[in-house]
Amino acid sequence: MAASPSNGDESEGIQRVLGIEGTAWAASAAVYEVASDEVTIESDPYQPDSGGIHPREAAEHMSEAVPSVVETALATAREQVAADDARGPEDSPIDAVAFSRGPGLGPCLRIVGTAARAVAQQFDVPLVGVNHMMAHLEVGRNRSGFDAPVCLNASGANAHVLAYRNGRYRVLGETMDTGVGNALDKFTRHVGWSHPGGPKVESHAKEGEYVDLPYVVKGMDFSFSGIMSAAKQASDEGTPVEDVCRGLEETVFAMLTEVSERALSLTGREELVLGGGVGQNERLQEMLREMCEQRGADLHVPESRFLRDNAGMIAVLGAKMAAASDTLAVEDSAIDADFRPDEVPVTWRSGESVPVRTATGTRDGPNVSDDPAEQQGAEATVTIEADRVVKRRHARSYRHPTLDERLRRERTRVEARLTSEARRHGVPTPLVLDVDTGSSMIAFQRVGDCDLDDALSVENVRAVGRHLATIHDAGFVHGDPTTGNVRVPREASDDGRVFLIDFGLGYHTGHEEDHAMDLHVFAQSLAGTADDDDRLQTAAEEAYRATSDRSATVLDRLREVEGRGRYQ
């Protein structure tokens, strides 16, 4: 069991940490020297002869490679101790052992865990179990100097957007089917290329022309399965593989960049950290950099050795956890192949304050403030006038021009139509005063006093639950029902003064899956903006259940959706 954070400063006792990594393919060990902030990494990656990673072969590789890389890292630690005048040859070369506890392939994780326990017992030092995905983002935060960034994890088996709030990292959005790296690997295996596929897609994309592929963003969640199927079909039908690779990069990475921008907008933060092996892709980095520059945010991309799977990040986070007394007894150190980052109590940041969004923050819809100047939302700017709000979807330079124009036109048209349709079904929405799809502009009636996240209450959240039930029964979804896309009065309201706005990601559908996804998006936005999100989500679901005749099947499906995260 993890110990409680220490009230004292124990960091002086943690000078050198051994990290061991082996979640899937990279057998790696590292030494982190705290005082100098230097990390020495030794890695021996598994290279399958064909296809993707084979769990049995990967485990066999770990059993052979982990002892070797650990011994090399320990030799480095002994050399560092020998050069330290304050320590003698009888001193332990390390002060803690940190290991990847999960998520990952069970057989590989067990080998790493066994090695870590053996070394910790050999030197009689604390044992630290590190969440692999948490290490990806924390090493970036550590080296960037950012206080409370939004974090995009883009790795082989994962893809999600997180932000720290109230003692944990909250998942604001994630893939609902497969990790981004695995998705690219599926395509490359289809065309006969060996693992890993990501670098090969990147290389061939530089020689290709853009081809259109499905673009699937639902709030801050996303899906890759349809894109991969379309890419395979395009290749089978004779589209040059270089063109398909270009289409894959432009589509998949634009999706990741868009959800990152939406997360920045939702949380009001101005810092973004990239993590994960797919983060080495130059086109993804370029898109994120352009997006951040366009909205005035800062981006940190760790050096490549900290993006791919490595023990250095395990050692860095392990040092912080050990200093906070967040360690494990050997009998409590079992691995967890499904270890989600939002399950981790962030003990090493205990007491840290996190900046909150101001009342005039950035949003997509008719976001009212006393400042008449143009305001930047997640994908648009809004200008506040006396009695109306003008929303313009300006070109996003990070997206391919063809894709960008299609999305802006489609979303403008859909937003105008569904805003009016929801109103016809009795859901409060702003009047649509003017639409110009050519310039992607909509003028709305000015409604509400503030966004929902500036006036969170059970009454307001219940109203959202009723409104979503109403539009679902009418046969369409909102697509992005976040706390920033609801306009409310300053005083709590349980009547018709709670307005839904920004239907740009909406669409007609009668499937319970799509309706459940709407509720899931709303729940994730509550987790990112509210301290009592569980209570508020329960209130929204109760109101939904009381309003919709189909609520039982939708809410049952919501439970399935919630359990569908890559490691749940």
N, C-alpha and C positions, 0 to 999 in steps of 0.2 A: 504494500500500500504506500502511496506517495505521502511523504511527510509534509506537514504544514510549513509554509514559508517562515524562515527565521526572522525574528525581529532585529537581530543583530546583523552586522556586516561580516559574513563568513568568507567573502571573496578573497581575503588574504590567504586563506588556507587552500584555495584552489588555484594552483599556479600552472599546472600542466595536465591536460586531459587527453586520454586516448579515445578516439572514436572508431567504431566498427560499423560498416555499412554492407548490406547484402540482401536487399529486398527482392531483386529480380535477376539482374545480369552483372552488376559491377561488384566484385569482391574488392573491398577497399578498407584501408585503415589509415588513420591520420593522427597527428599530434598537434594540439592547439596550445600554444604558449600564451597565457593570458596577458602577462605584462607587456609583451611586445606585439600582441595581436597577430602573431605569425602562425600560419597553418602549413604543415608539411603533409602532403597526401601521397599515399602509395596505392595504386589501383591495378587490378588484373581483371579486365572485362571478359565476360563470356561471349563467344562468337559462334552462333549456331551455323552448321554447315549449310543449311537451307531452311527456308520458311522463317517463322517467328521463334520466340523463346519457347523451348521445350522444358517444362518444369523439372522433369527428372534429370535431364542433362544439366540444367542450371544448378540444381542441388549438388550434383556430382562435381561440377566446377567449383562451387563454394567450398565443399569439403576439402578440396585440394588446395585452393588458392587462399582461403581465409587465414589458415595458420601462417602461411608465408608472408602475406602482407602485414599481419599483426606483428610478426617477429621483426620485420624491417622497420615498422613504425616504432617499436619498442627500442630498437637499436638507436634510432634517431633521438628518442627521449633520453636514453642513457648518455648520449653525446652532449645533449643540452645540459643535463645535470652535471656532467663532468666539467663543463665550462662555467658553471655557476659557483662562485666562491662561497655563497651562503649555504650551499648544500654539500654534503659529503657523499662518498661512494656507498655508504651504508643506507642512504635515503632511498625511498622508492622513486623510480623514474617518473611515476605518474601519481596524480592525486585523485583521480576518478576514472572510471570506464563508462563511456556512453555507447549505446548500441541502438540500431534501428529496431524498434519493437513492432513496427507495422506502419502502414499497410504494405502488403506485398505477398509474395508467394510463400505459403506456409513452410514448405521444406527448406527453402533458403533462409527464411527468418529463424528457424529453429537452430540451424548451424551457427548463425551469427550470435544468437542468444547464448548458446552453449559456450562459445568461445569467450564471450564477454564475462560470463559468470566465472569461468576458469581463471581469467586474468585478474578479475577483481578479487577473487579469493587468494590468488597467488601473492598479490601485493597488499592485501588487506585494505582495500580502498573502496569507497562507495560505488554503487552500481546505479546507472541512470538509464531509464528506458525512454527513448526519444521517438516521437511521431515523425516519420519520414517527411511527410508533406509540410508539417510545421517547421521542420528544419530548413526546407527549401525557402520558405518565406522569411524566417527569422534571420538567416544568414544575410539575406538581402537587406533587411531592415537594419541589422547590425552594422553593415559596411556602408550603408547609405547615410546613416545618421538621421533618418526620418523618425518622427515621433509616432504617428499613427496612420501609416499609409493604407490604402487599399492594396490588396495583394492578388495578382493573377498567377495562379499555378497552372502551367501548361506542360504536362509531362506525358510519358507514355500511357500510363493507366489512369490518368486523372486530367481533369480540367475543371477548375472552379475559381470563383472570385470570393475573397474573404475580407473581412475588416474586423478589427479588435473592438469589442464593446463589453463593458461590465464583466471583466474577468475571463472572457473567452473570445476566440475568433469565431465570428458568425459567418456561415455560408450564405452569401447573398445570391449566388447563382452557380449552377454547375451543369455538367453534361448529364443528360437523362438516359444515355445509353452507353457510350464507350469513351475512353480517354482519347485525347486528340492525337497523341503519338500512335496509339493502337489503331485509330481510324486510318491514319496515313499508311501504316504498315499493312493493313488489310488490302488497300489498293495496290501497293507495290508487290505484295505476294501474288495478287491476281495477275499482274503483268509479268511475273517471273523474276522479280528482283529479290535479292537476299536482304536479311535484317542487318542494320536498321534501315527503315524505308525513308524516314524524314530527310536525311541529307541527300538522298537520291532524288526525291521530289523537288527539293530546293535547287539542285543542280540542273535538272531538266526544265524546271519552270523558267529559268533565265533564258532559255532558247525558244519558249513557246509563246503563243498568242492566247489571249483570254477567251475562255468559253464559259457560257452561262451555266451555273449549277444551282440547285435549290439552296436557299438561304433561310435557316430556321432559327429564329430568336424568339423566345417567349418570356417577356420580362427580362430577367437576367439569367434565365436558363437557356439551354441550347441543345441541339441534337445533331449528331453527325451521320446517323445511319442512312438517311435519305440521300445525303450528299455522296456518300461512298457508293451507294447503289447506282446513282446516276453517273458517277465517274467511271465505274466499271462498265456500264452499258455504253457510254460514249466511246470508251476504248475499244470495246468489242465491235462497235459499229464502224470503226475505222478512223475515228478522230485521232490525230497524231498525239502520242503519249505526252509530248512536250506541252501541247496545248491543254490537255487535261490537267497536267501538273500545275500549269499556270492558273487554270480555273480553280483548282483545289486550294492553292495558296491564297489567292485573292478572296475566295469565299470564306474559307475556314478562319483565316486570320482576321478578316474584317469582322466576323462574328465575335471573336474573342476581344477585339479592340472595342467594338460597340458595347458589349456588356461591361467592359471595364469602365468605359465612359459613363454608362448608366449608373454603375456603382459609385463612381466619384460624385455624380450629381445627387444621388440619393443620400449619401452620407455627408455631403458638403466638404469633402476632403480634397486636398490639392497635391497629394503625393501618391505615386503608384510604384510598386515594386513588382518586378517580373521574376518568376521562379520556374524551375522545371527544365528538363532536357530539351523540349521543343522550343524553349525560350532562346536557344542558340540560333534559331533561324533568323537570318538578316532581314527578311521581309517583314516578319512579325515585329521585330524590334523597330523597324522603320515606321510601320503603321502606328505603333504605340507612341513613338516619339512625336510623330506629326499630330496625333490626336491631343497629346498633352500640350504641345506648343500652341495648338489652336485654342485650347481652353485655359491656358495659363497655368497648367499643372506641371509638377516635376516628376520625371521618370528616373528610376534607378534600375540598370541592368547589371547584375553581378558579372564578374569575369566568368568565362566559359567553364572553368574547372568547378565553380560553385553552382552552375546551372545543371550540368549533368549529374547523375547519381554519384555521390562521393561521401567519404567519411569525414571530410573537413567540416561540412555543415552539421553533422551529427556531433562532432567534438565541440563546436562553437556553442550550439544550443545546450549541449550537455554540461558545459562549464557554467552557464547561467543557471540551469536547473540545480546543479550541485551546490552552487553558492546560495541558492534559496532553500537548501535542504530538501529538495524534491527528488528523493532517491528511493530505491527499491530494495527490499529484502530479497534474498535469492529465491525464497519460496513464493514470492509474489511477482516474479519477473517473467511470467509466461508471455509469449509473443501474442500479438493480436493481428491476424491477417486482414481484418476489416476495420482497422483503427482509423476513425475519421478525425480530422483536425478539430472539428467543433466539439469533440468529446473531451478535449484536453483542458484541464484547469491551468490557466496561464499564471502559475505561481510566481514566476520570475519577473512579472510586471505588476505585482501587487502594489496597490496604492498609486499607480500612475494615472494621471488625468488624461482624458482624451478630448480633443476639441469637438464641440458640437456645432451643428449647422445654425447659422444665424437666421432670424425670421425672414430676411430678404434673400435667402439662399437661392440656388439655381434649380430650376425645374423646367420640364417640357411644356406643360399646359399653361392655361391662363393664370400664371403665378403673380399675384398682386403684391405690390409693395408701394411704399411712399416714394420710391425712386422711379421717375419716369424713364430712366435710361434703359437701353436695351439690355436684357439679361440673358445669360447663356444657360441653356438646359442641356439635357443629355444628347439630343440630336437636333436641336433647333434653338433659335433665339426668339424671345418674346419682347414686344414693346407695349408698355402700358399707356393707354390713353384715357381720356376722361371717363368714358363709359364702355370701352371695349379693349380687347387685347388682340394684338396682331402677332401671329406666329409664322415664322419663316424657317423653312428647312434649307439652310444654306448648304452648298456642296461640302462634303467631307473629303478633304484632299487625300486622306489615307486610303480611301476606297477607290477601286478602279472606276474610271469615269462612267463606263457603261452600267456597272452595278449600282453606282451611287445615284445616277439619274433615275434608274428603274425604281429603286427603293423610295426615293423622295417623292416621285409622282404617285406611286401606288399608295404610300402611307398617307399622303395628303388627301387623296380621293377617298380612301377607306375611312379616314378620321372624320371627314365631313359627313359622309353617309351614315356611319354608325352612331355618331353623336346625335344626329337628328332622329334616327330610328329608335335609339334608347329613350329619347324624350317622348316619342309617340307612345311608347309602352309604359309611360309613367315614371321613368327614372329621371331625376333632376340632372340636366346637363345644360351648359351654356347654349344660347341660341347661336347658330351659325349665320353670320352676317354677310360674309363674302368669301369666295373661294377662287383661287387661280392656280390650277394644277401645273400650268406652264412654269410658273415661278415658285411653285410649292409654298403658297401662302394661303393662310386661313385667318379670317377675322372673326372673333368670338365676342359675345356679350361678356362683360366683366361680372364675375360671380364670386361669392364668398369673401372672407376676410383673410384667410391664410390657408396653407396646406395642412393636411391632416396631421402630419408629424409635428406641427407647431401647436396642435390642440388635440392630442390623443386622449380619448375618453371612451369608456364602454359604450356610451350612447352613440357617438359618432361611428365607432367601429361596427356596431350593430346595424346602423343604417347602410354601411357599405355591404355587409352580408346580405341584407334584403335586396339591395340594388343588383348585386351580382346574381342572386337567385332569379330576379325578374328577367334580366337580359338572357340568362341561360335558358330559361323556359321559353323565351321568345326565339331561341335558335341561334344565338351568336355569343361570342366571348369578347371581353375587353382586350385581353392580350397583354396588358401591362398595368394591372391594378395595384400600383405601389402607393405608399403613403404620400408620395409627392404628386400623385395624379388624382387626388381627391381634394376638393375645395370645401372648406367648412367655415362657419362663423366662429368668432373668438370664443363665444360661450358654447358649451356642449349642447348638441342638438340631437334629438331622436326623431325629427320630423323631416320634411322634404327639403330642408336647406343644406343637406349634404349632397354635393354635386360630384359626379364622375366626369373626368376630363381625359383628354389624350387617348383616343381610341385608335391611334395609328397602327398598332399591332393586332387589332381585332380582326375577326373573320367569322363568317357564318358556319355553324357546325351544330350538330345535335348529339355529338359523342360525349359520353360521360368523362372520358379521358381528357378532352379539351377543357371541359368545365372544371374538372378537378385541378388541372394545371393553373387555371385562373386563381383558384383559391390558394394553391401552393405558392404562386408568385406573391400574393398578398401576405401570406404568412411569413415568407422570407423577408419581405420589406419591413414587417413588424419586428422581426428578429434583429434587423439592422438599425432600427431607430427607436425601439421602445425597451425600457427596462423590465416591464412586466408583459412581455410579448405572449407568453403562454395564456395568461388570463384574457388578453385581448383577442387572441385567436379563437379561444373557446367561445367568447361572446359573439364573434362574427359567425362561427359555425352554428351556434344556437339560432341566430336570426335567419341564417340560410335555411336551416332545417324547418323553421316555422313558416317560411315563405314558399318554398318550392315543393311541388308534388313529387319531384324526382330526387329529393335531397338524400334519401337513404343510399341509392346507388352511387350518386356523385361523391358523397362523403366516404363511402367504402372505397371507391376508386382513389380518393385523396390519400387514404392510408397506404394504398399500394404505391402511389407516386412518391410519398415521403420515404418509403423504404427502397426506392429505386436508385438512390444516389450510388455512385460507383462502389463505395465501401460502406454499405449500410446493412 
